[in-house]
Amino acid sequence: MKELEIFHLSGCPYCAMARKAVAALQAEKPEFAALPIRWIEERENPALADSRDYYYVPAVFCGGEKLYECSPGSDYAAISEQLRGAFLHSLAE
């Protein structure tokens, strides 16, 4: 199990959906609740954000590998499904 890094922006509606999806996934399975997640506000951590290859937020990384980058127009279901995949990836590490 490796830590997930989730880059986000305060006030971003997609990031708000990601937070909601993470909470729902963590409530769904104890294994998901045990995953270490580091939420990184990109405006507060510009050097770290610049060290990762992404354009849109939320963007999810595990061990430096990008697992997911939100696309404009994504809905809650799509974001949740991508986060589930990231959670499963992290558990397999």
C-alpha positions in Angstrom: 0.0 0.0 0.0 1.4 3.3 -1.1 0.3 6.8 -0.3 -2.0 8.6 -2.8 -1.3 12.2 -3.5 -4.3 14.2 -4.7 -3.6 17.6 -6.1 -6.5 20.0 -5.8 -7.6 23.6 -5.8 -9.8 25.2 -3.2 -13.1 26.2 -4.7 -12.8 23.7 -7.6 -16.2 21.9 -8.2 -14.4 18.8 -9.5 -12.2 18.7 -6.5 -15.3 19.0 -4.3 -16.7 16.0 -6.1 -13.4 14.1 -5.5 -13.5 14.8 -1.8 -17.1 13.5 -1.6 -16.2 10.4 -3.6 -13.1 9.7 -1.4 -15.3 9.9 1.7 -17.9 7.6 0.2 -15.2 5.1 -0.9 -13.6 5.2 2.6 -17.0 4.5 4.2 -17.5 1.6 1.8 -14.5 -0.5 2.6 -12.1 -0.6 5.6 -9.2 -1.2 3.2 -10.0 2.1 1.5 -10.3 3.9 4.8 -6.8 2.7 5.7 -5.1 4.1 2.6 -2.8 7.0 3.3 -4.0 10.0 1.3 -2.1 13.3 1.1 -4.3 16.2 -0.2 -2.1 18.9 -1.8 -3.5 22.3 -2.5 -1.5 23.3 -5.6 -1.5 27.0 -4.8 0.0 26.3 -1.4 2.6 23.9 -2.8 3.7 25.3 -6.2 7.1 23.6 -6.3 5.6 20.2 -5.6 2.7 20.8 -8.1 5.3 21.8 -10.7 7.2 18.6 -10.2 4.2 16.5 -11.4 2.9 16.2 -14.9 -0.7 17.3 -14.9 -2.9 20.1 -16.1 -6.3 19.5 -14.6 -7.3 18.9 -11.0 -8.0 16.8 -9.2 -5.0 14.8 -10.2 -4.0 11.6 -8.4 -0.5 10.2 -8.1 0.9 7.1 -6.4 4.7 6.8 -6.0 5.1 9.6 -8.6 3.0 7.8 -11.2 -0.1 9.6 -12.4 -3.1 7.5 -12.0 -5.9 10.0 -12.8 -6.3 13.5 -14.0 -9.8 14.9 -14.1 -11.2 16.2 -17.4 -13.5 19.2 -17.8 -17.1 18.0 -17.8 -16.4 14.9 -15.7 -19.3 14.0 -13.4 -19.4 12.5 -10.0 -19.8 9.0 -11.2 -16.7 9.2 -13.5 -14.6 10.8 -10.8 -15.6 8.2 -8.3 -14.9 5.3 -10.6 -11.4 6.7 -11.4 -10.7 7.2 -7.7 -11.8 3.6 -7.0 -9.2 2.5 -9.6 -6.5 4.6 -7.9 -7.4 3.2 -4.5 -7.2 -0.4 -5.9 -3.8 0.4 -7.5 -2.5 1.8 -4.2 -3.6 -1.3 -2.3 -1.8 -3.5 -4.8 1.5 -1.7 -4.3 
